Amino acid sequence: MAHVVLIVTGLVGWIAAWVVLLQVSLWTPNWVVWVFMPYFIYGPYRAVVQLKYFPAAFLMLRILRAYPWRVVRDAPRGLTRRPEVVSKQYGWFEFPNPSCPEQWLALVFPSHLRRRWWSRRMSPLARRSLKAEIETIWFAGDPRFIGIISAPPRWGAVPRRLRVVEQRTDARSGARFADWGATPEDIERGQRAGVYPANP
């Protein structure tokens, strides 16, 4: 919920600041308009970009209603291409299959928006201090379907840097869910989180 509030606050803030500066420029000398011009151009762009984050934020709410957070240490990760993934990918994390812990399944970043923070730390060339920031992560979800990853908080108990990660192999069709030990209850829970397999 906090993530949605931040997105709404950001959207309202960009729009409100644009309106306030417009009013200020109407009651001040003409040169003030040129001072505010960069914001008049950049502000609407930022407001539109902020709108792009709403679908992901509401998907995160659905996932968190279906799955609790858990701490994962030293999860395998990388930026390389996974041959079993059938769509675009921008990096991946592996998590153990809940019904078969020795089997690890890859979840990928489905989009590149706000991924730069993660990719800098996932890079093989990253400094040790950067890699250490994601040695322990929070995860909510089921690696057979979908999940959210989060960097651990530096203070307090609120997760940060939330990102949706998805199962993008050919199992998304439902053909291999049984091979991964997914029961009808597991699939129904995944559907509550926003996953709709074609042939459950």
Disulfide bonds with the S-S distance in Angstrom:
none
